[in-house]
Amino acid sequence: MDCALLLNEAFTKVEQRKITKTKFKFDWQIAAIAASRNADIIYSEDRDPERCAARVGLKFQRHSALPLPPSARQQSLPLSSATTET
């Protein structure tokens, strides 16, 4: 119910026709579910949910903008600098 109400309030009928119905509804379902579960933020690489998140008062963050923890960084490989001849 919340999702249906959000859809009607957020976009005009003309705007709704420009977006595929499946994509349009899916993005708003994510926002509605997150809001109903008291989430604080939505993480996604897709920019479309950003507008949805803002409409329901949630923060939005792209995965690629998150800092990489040191434990996840690639370790140095112990390679020898000397070359071997055959």
C-alpha positions as MATLAB code, in Angstrom:
seq = 'MDCALLLNEAFTKVEQRKITKTKFKFDWQIAAIAASRNADIIYSEDRDPERCAARVGLKFQRHSALPLPPSARQQSLPLSSATTET';
ca = [
       0.000    0.000    0.000;
       2.793    2.411    0.925;
       4.528    1.694   -2.357;
       1.397    2.438   -4.409;
       0.882    5.730   -2.589;
       4.516    6.720   -3.130;
       4.280    6.001   -6.836;
       1.251    8.239   -7.287;
       2.788   11.098   -5.320;
       6.303   10.973   -6.743;
       5.737   11.103  -10.490;
       3.232   12.551  -12.901;
       1.500   10.122  -15.253;
       3.709   11.375  -18.113;
       6.880   10.641  -16.098;
       5.578    7.204  -15.155;
       5.104    6.321  -18.836;
       8.758    7.106  -19.629;
      10.070    4.396  -17.273;
       9.465    0.690  -17.796;
       6.802   -0.447  -15.359;
       8.875   -3.295  -13.983;
      11.904   -1.111  -13.275;
       9.747    1.699  -11.952;
       7.868   -0.506   -9.511;
      10.931   -2.492   -8.457;
      12.894    0.612   -7.417;
       9.964    1.952   -5.437;
       9.319   -1.391   -3.793;
      12.899   -1.364   -2.527;
      12.413    2.114   -1.052;
       9.024    1.282    0.460;
      10.311   -1.931    2.059;
      13.409   -0.179    3.413;
      11.291    2.617    4.889;
       8.798    0.186    6.417;
      11.677   -1.679    8.078;
      13.186    1.540    9.500;
      16.314    1.356    7.358;
      18.589    4.388    7.308;
      20.229    3.996    3.913;
      19.956    2.226    0.563;
      23.145    1.002   -1.130;
      23.095    0.579   -4.894;
      25.104    1.256   -8.033;
      21.868    2.047   -9.867;
      21.023    5.759   -9.718;
      17.257    5.273  -10.062;
      16.684    4.236   -6.422;
      18.333    7.476   -5.282;
      15.209    9.526   -6.011;
      13.068    6.887   -4.340;
      15.266    6.907   -1.245;
      15.123   10.699   -0.972;
      11.337   10.640   -1.292;
      10.958    8.361    1.735;
      13.652   10.098    3.786;
      16.449    7.573    3.343;
      20.094    8.212    2.554;
      21.555    6.767   -0.628;
      25.106    5.510   -1.166;
      26.823    3.954   -4.160;
      28.876    0.834   -3.386;
      31.775    2.172   -5.415;
      31.994    5.264   -3.182;
      32.498    3.226   -0.022;
      36.029    3.091    1.391;
      37.820   -0.221    0.939;
      38.922   -1.662    4.286;
      42.634   -2.525    4.562;
      41.778   -6.203    5.077;
      40.161   -6.318    1.633;
      43.066   -4.820   -0.269;
      45.275   -6.992   -2.407;
      48.410   -8.126   -0.638;
      51.872   -7.747   -2.171;
      53.164  -10.836   -3.894;
      56.650  -12.041   -2.913;
      58.105  -12.072   -6.417;
      61.796  -12.228   -7.079;
      63.228   -9.387   -9.119;
      65.925  -11.675  -10.592;
      65.095  -13.344  -13.877;
      66.084  -16.894  -14.623;
      67.668  -17.886  -17.906;
      66.817  -21.113  -19.639;
];
